[in-house]
Amino acid sequence: MAYKPVKSHEEYLEILEKFKDYKKNTYQTMSLEEKIDFFDGIHTDHVPMFDEDGDDTLWTLWDYGEICTEFIQHPEMFSVSDISTFLEMLDDECYQPSFMDDTLKVIRSIVRFYGKDGAGYLLAHLTDVPQRGKEYGLCDSLRYLLADDTAFLCLKEAVSLADTRTRELLLQIICGEIPGLRGLLSCTQDVEREKVCELEKIAAGVGEDD
């Protein structure tokens, strides 16, 4: 599930009470669904990382790191539809950007594992990205694929197979035509910008037979 961030200290203390006796490596007994829930819970304080004073870390932080590594290194544990689950977690205002970095790495890992089908699923489900996560979901999820040569090849093939609606959305993302978002062309480095131009041509159908 995608939690709403904890807003009050009182709510945090109530949650903390449930985790005060949390043991290291508890994650090893969790189901995949529970691990995903824990992963998102860390991002939103529904799984606390610190004691009530914020001075000492809990073993939850250790387990989060282990779960994150497992997710990235073993994408075979996921179905391709789990990409939507992680897209739903994205939040442009997350207080810890590294959490969103972790989430995007998991998405990229799943995409790579499923190849063109993974990239195609991501493209077709960019509409799953919540309003609060548009920058990470529509721009950065693609940038992470651009930065990885294997993932980029999958992405190119997926774009060539995408339907008209998906291609049109991709072109809007590339050109910065979505209100409030930077375009991919304006937020990528030179090497990646060349790749974006490749995607733009494919999405626009340049060079395709009539």
N, C-alpha and C positions, 0 to 999 in steps of 0.2 A: 504494500500500500504506500501511497505518497502522503506523508503526514503534513499537517500544517505546523509551522514552527511554534514552539512553546513561547508564549508572550510574557508570562509573569514569573517572578521568582518563586511565588507561592506554588504555582503549578509545577515548577521544576523540583521543588523540595518534595512534593507529593510523589513525583516520579522517582526521585532519588531514593526514597525510602524502599522502593521495590528492588533496588539494585545494590543496597548497602552491603550485602553479603556475596556479591557476584565473584565467582572464581575464575581464575585464568584458564583459558582454553575451553570454556563452557561451549563455545561455538562448535566444537567437534561433535557434540551430541545434537546439534540443531538440524532440522530438515532444511532443504533449499529455500522453501518459502520463509522459514523463520530467519535464515541468514539474510535474505533480501530485506525483510522487515527490519532486522537489526541494522543493516547497512544504511537504510533510509532513516532509521531512528537516530543514529549518531548525528546525521546531518541536521536534524531538526530538534535535538535535545530531548527526544522521547526516549532515547537511550543516553543517560548522562555519562560524561567523560571525567568529570571532576567532582570532588566532594562539595559540601554546601558552602564552603568558603572559597572555593576555586583554587585552593592551594595544592592539593594532591590529586593525581590522576587515579582513575579506577582501572581495573583490569579490562573493562569494556573497551578502552582505547587500544590495548594490545590486541584484543580479539578482532576489533575493527580492521586493524592492519593486516591480520592474518586472513580475514574474510576477503578483503579487497584484493590481496595478492592471489588468493585462490580463484576469485572471479575472473581476474585478468588472465591468469595462466591456464585456466581450464574452462574455456568457453563452451566446451562440449556438454557441460552440465545444463546449459540453457537451451530452450527452444528458440527459434528465430523470433517468435512473437514476444519473447521477453525483452526485446529491444524497446517495445512500447512501455514496458514497466519502468525501465530506467529513464526513458525520455520524460515520463511523468514526474520524475523526481527533480528535474532541473529547475533551478531557481536563480534568476539573475541577481537577486539581492541576498543570496546566501552569505552569511557573515564570514565563512571560511572558504575562499575560492578553491582551495586544494580539494575540498569535498566534491565540487563540481568537476574538477580535473579527474578525480578518481572515477566519477560516474561516466564521463566521456570516454575514458580509457576502457571501461567495461563494455560500453556500446561498440567501440571500435574493435575490440577483441571478438565480440560476437559476430559483427559484420565480417571480419576477416575469416572466421571459421566457416561461415555459410557462403562465402564468396559472393558471386553476383546476386544470389538469392537474398543474402543478408543486406547487401547494399540496396537492392530493389525494395526490400521490406522497409528499410529506413526511409528511403525517398517517399514511398507511398504512405508512410505513417508520420511524416513531419507534421501533419495536421493534429497528431496526438499531443504535440508539445503544448503544455499549458501556457496561458498568457504570461504568467510570472517568469517563464523560462524561455522566452522567445529568442533572446540573444544567444544563450548557450545552445538551445535546441535547433534553431534554424541556421545559425552561422557556425558556431564552434563545433558542432557535431560533424559538419562537413569539412571544416578546417583540419580536424584530427585525421580524417581520411585522406585529405590532400597531402598531409605531411608524411604519410606512410605509403611507400611505393606499391606494396602489394594491395593495400586497401584501395588505393587510387585506381588501379587496374580494374578492380571489382566495380568501383563506382562508375567508371567510364562505360563498362559493359551494361551496367544496370540502367544508366541514363539512356543508352541507345535502345533499350527495350521498354522504357517507361511510356505510360500513356500520355495523352496530350495535357491533361490536367496537371499531372506531376511535373512534366517538363515546363509548363507555364509557371508553376510555383518556383521551380528551381531557377528559372530566368529572373523572376522577381527578386529572389534571394541574392543572386549574383549581382544584379544591377542596383540593388538598394532601393527597390520600389515598394518595400513593405514599411509603412509608417513606424518610425521610432527605431528602426534597425539600420545598422551599417550594411552596405553591400559587401559581398565576399571580395569583390575586386578592390575595395578600399581598405580592407583589413588583413590582407595577406602580404607575405614577402614576395620578392621578385620571382623566385623559383616557383612558388605556389601560385603566383598570379598567372604564370604561363599555363599551369594546369587548369586554373579557373577558366581561362580563355578557351582551352580545349573543351571543357565541359559546356561552356556557353555555345560553342559551335555545334556540338552534338545535340544539345537540348533544342537549339533553334533549327536543327535539321540541315545545317549547312553541309553541302557535299553529298547529301542523300539523293538517291534516284527519285525522280518524280513518280 
